[in-house]
Amino acid sequence: MEKEMQIALFKGKSIRRTIFQKEWWFSVIDVIEILTDSVNARDYWYKMKIRVKEEEGFEPSTVCRQFKLQASDGKMRETDCASTEIMFRIVQSIPSPKAEPFKRWLAKVGYERVQEIENPELATKRTKMLYKLKGYPEDWIEKRMRGIAIREELTDEWKKRGAEEDRDFEILTAEISQATFGIKPNEYRKLKGLKRENLRDHMDDFELILTMLGERTTTEVHRTKDSKGLPRLKDDARIGGEVAGTARRQIERRIGRSIVSKNNFLKNKATRKIGK
């Protein structure tokens, strides 16, 4: 998946997670918030680390890792994360009636990742099914899946050409978006009223197609120029975005409206159904 990050759901509650060394790492704060119903999960986690070190000789800080995950304000922030195995150990130290069902859920999610590594098609099928369950139509899902493939191809090029994940990827993505839509992703997210949701999951057909055009063009420009290093990659990203931006402006002149809008794809779909 894009940036190897996803939102997992446990009984309707969101848990941020990311992939590192081919396994899931889960946000500890998100898990604590769900299991304890704490009003301040960060404070609970801070005190818990002290308690388990004193009582059990277990030091969570030494086995957890920090990854940048998207916070509620849309920004990427360093977050304590634990692998499936480490999370089992942490959950054992949390007195909660939800602990056992959560451990069963965690085991299932971890096993699914192993399956997906062995057979990548399973990940694609599961993603399609999730979108379908959320109410997305088949034609939108096909565009979204194609967009994910194009994005992964682009990020692979960035890795090969000297870009560092997270920080550099965010800069390069913003460059493409600015040139394509005249707005950066964090601004676009605010425009659509999104918080932790994935911006692309709320784009319409035109937005998805133009995003694909900008990213696919950028990939090809990288390869043609054999660009390396962030400054040259930024130049290429701007060129790729400008190609899509030109297409956007031509479309807008023909249809008489702006493609960039606060419209949310799923909400618009629901509104159209109600109005029928």
N, C-alpha and C positions, 0 to 999 in steps of 0.2 A: 504494500500500500504506500501512498504518497508519504515521503519522509519516514516511512516505516513506523507511522504512528496511527493509533486508532483509539476510539472510545469503546470500552467494553461495558456491558450492562449486567448488573446483578440486581434482580428483583426491581427493575425499572430505574435503578440508580446508576449514574455514570462513574466509571473508573477509567482514568487516563492510563494509557500504557504505550510502550515503545519497544521496538525490537533491538536487542544488542547481542551480538555473537549468536545469532539464530535462536534466541529464546525471548519470551515476553518478560518485560520488567514493568511492574505495576506501581502507580503512585501510592505511597504508603499513607499519605494524608487522606486521599480519597477513600481508601479501605477503612481507615480508622473512623472517619466521619460516618460511614455506613454502619459499621459494627457497633459503635458506641453512641450514635446520635448526639455526639458532642457538639456544643455550640462553638468550640474552639479546638478543632482537631490538631492544629499545629502545637498548641500548648499541651494537649494530651500526649502527643508524640514526644515532645521535649521531656516531660516528666516521666513518661514510660521508659525512655532510654536510660534515665538515671536509675529508675526502680529495678529494671531487669538486670542491669549491670551489678547492682548491689545484692539483689536477692538470688539471681540465677547465674551470675558470672557470664552473661551473654551481652555482648556489645554490638547492638544493631548498626551503629555508625561504621563499624569496620567492615561490614559485609554488604551494606547498601551502597548504591551509586547514585550520583546526581546526574539527571538528564534534563535538558530544556524541554518542558512541556507547555502547551498553551494554557494560560491562566484564564480566569473568568473575564478579564479585561481585554482578552485577545492577544496579549503579549506573551512571548516565550520566556519562561522563568525556570531557573534551576530548581529541580524538585527531587526530593529523596525517593528513590525507587528500589524495589526489591524483586528478585527473580521469583519464579514459582516456588522453588525450594525454600528460599529465605522467607518468603511471605508466609508459608506454612508455619515456620518457626515463630514469626512475629505474632501471627494469629493465636497461637497457643498461649501467649502471654496476655491476651485481651479477654477478660471475662465478659462474654456476650452470648445470649441464646442463639444469635445468628452465626456463631463461629462454625458449627458443624456443617450447616448447609452451604456456607461460604467456602469451606475447604473442599466440599464435593464439587462446587462450581469451579473452583480454582484448578482442581485436578483435570476436569473436563476441558477447560480452556487451554491449559498447558499441553494436553495430549493432542488437541486439535492443531496446535502450532507444529508439533512434530510431524503430524500427518501432512500438513501443508508444505513443509520443507521437502518431504519425500515425494509429494505429488502436488506441484504448484497449481494444477487445474482446480484442486479442491478449494483453494483460497478464492479463486475467481468465482466459482459456483456459489460459495457461501456469501460473498460480497453481493452478487446479483440477487440472491434470495433475500438478503437483508433490505436491499433497496426496494424490492418488490413488496415486502411486508410493510414497508413504510408508505406505500402508496404510489411509488413512481411508476410511470408507464414503461413498457418494454423499449420503445424507441429512445426515450431519455436514458434508460439504463445502458443501452448499447453505446450511446455517445459518451456517457460517463466512464464506462469501462475502457473505451478507446482512449479517452483523455488520461486515465490512470496509466495506461501502457506508454503513452507518449511522454508523460511526466517522468516515469521511471527511466526511460531511455535517455532523457535529458539529464537527470541527476547522475546517471552512470557516467555520462560524458564529463560532467562537472568534477566528479571524483577523480577521473583519469587525468584531468587537466589542471589539477592543483587547487581546486576549491575545497574549503573545509565545510563539513556538514553543519547544519543549523545556521551559524552566523553568516557565512558566505552565501549559502543557499537562499537565505531570507533576503539578502541584498540583491542577488541576481533575479529572484522571483519578482521583487518589487520593481526592478528595472523594466522587466517585460510588461508587467501590469500597467505601469505608468505610461509606457509608450503605446500600449494597446487600448487602454480604457481612459487614460488621463487621470488615473487614481491608483493609489497603492492598495495592496490587499487589506491592511488594517483599516484604512479609510473606507474601503468598499464594504468591509464587514460591518462597520458602524452604520453605513448608509442603509444596509439591509436589516439593521436591528439585531444582529447576531452577536453572541457572546463566545461560547466555547464551540459552537457548531462549525463544521467545515464549510467555508465560503462556497466551494464548488458544488456542494450538495444543494445549494439554494440558487444556482444559476439556471437560466432558461437555455433554450437551444442555441440562440445566437451567442450568448455569453460563453457557453461551453465550446462552441465551434471556434470562436475567435481566440479563446485561451489555447486551444489545441494548435491553431495556426501559428500563433506567436511562439509557442514552445517548440513545435516541430521545426519551424524556420530557424530558430536559434540553434537547435541541435545541428542542422545541416550547415549553418554558417561556421560553427565551431570546427566541424570536420573539414570544410573547404579551406578555411584559413589556418587550420591546425593551431588554434589559439591555446595559449597556456598562461596561467596566472590570472588572478582576479581582475586587474585592470582591463586586460584584453577580453576576458569573458564578459565583463560588463558592457563593453562596446558592442560585442556580438548580441548580447541580450537586448540592448536598445534597438539594434537593427531588426532583430526578429520581432520585437514588439511593434516597431514602426510599420512593418509589413501588415500586421494584423490591424494596427490602428488606422492605416489607410483604407483597408477593407471595411472597417467599422464605419468610418465617416461616409464612405460611398453608400453603404446600406442605409444609414440614417437619412441621407438626402433622398433616397428612393422611397423609403417608407414613412418619412415625415415625423419621426419621433426618435428620441434618444434610446440607445440600447442600454446604456448605463442608467440604472434606476434602483429605487429602494424596494422594488418588487421581490418577493420571496416565492420561489417556484412552487413549493408545496402549498403555501397559503393561497396563492393565486388559483391553483388547481381546485382547492377546497371551496373557494369563493365561487368559482364558475359552476361547480356542482350544485351549490346551494341556490344559485340564481336560476337554475334550470326549472 
